Amino acid sequence: MPRAKGIVPGKARKKATLKAAKGNFQGRRKLYRIAKETVMRGMQFAFRDRRQRKRHMRRLWIQRINAACRLNGMSYNRFILGLKRAQIAINRKALSDLAIHDADAFARVVETARKHAEVEA
C-alpha cells in the first residue's frame, strides 16, 4: 500500500499562505517560509487590533462629546453626571453622532444635563 504524502493538502496550505501574503514586499510574498511568518504575525496584529478598535472608537466618541460640551459651556464629566441623574440613557456613539450632525439637539441635551447636574450637586 503506498504511503500518503499529503502533497495535495500541503500545496493548498502553501497556496493559501502565499495568497494571504499578497501585497508584501519581495520575499515576504514569494518565499513560503518567510511568507508564513509574515502572515502569522499579521494575524496576531489583526486579532489584537479588533479589540483595540473598540477602545479607540470609544476614546474618539468621548473626545468629540467633550469638545461639543465645552462649546456649550460644560465639561464632559459634569455632562455625563447630569445625564445619569436625568436618567437619560444614550450611548456615547449616539451622543457623538448627535454632536456632529445636529448641534441644536445636542445643545438641548446639554441643557437638560446641566439642570440635573446643578440641582442635586
URRAWO-V296785 format. One record per helix or strand of 2 or more residues. SS is the DSSP state (H for helix, E for strand). FROM is the first residue (numbers start at 1). LEN is the number of residues. If there is no record, write none. Layout:
((SS FROM LEN) (SS FROM LEN))
This chain:
((H 7 14) (H 27 4) (H 32 40) (H 76 10) (H 92 10) (H 103 17))
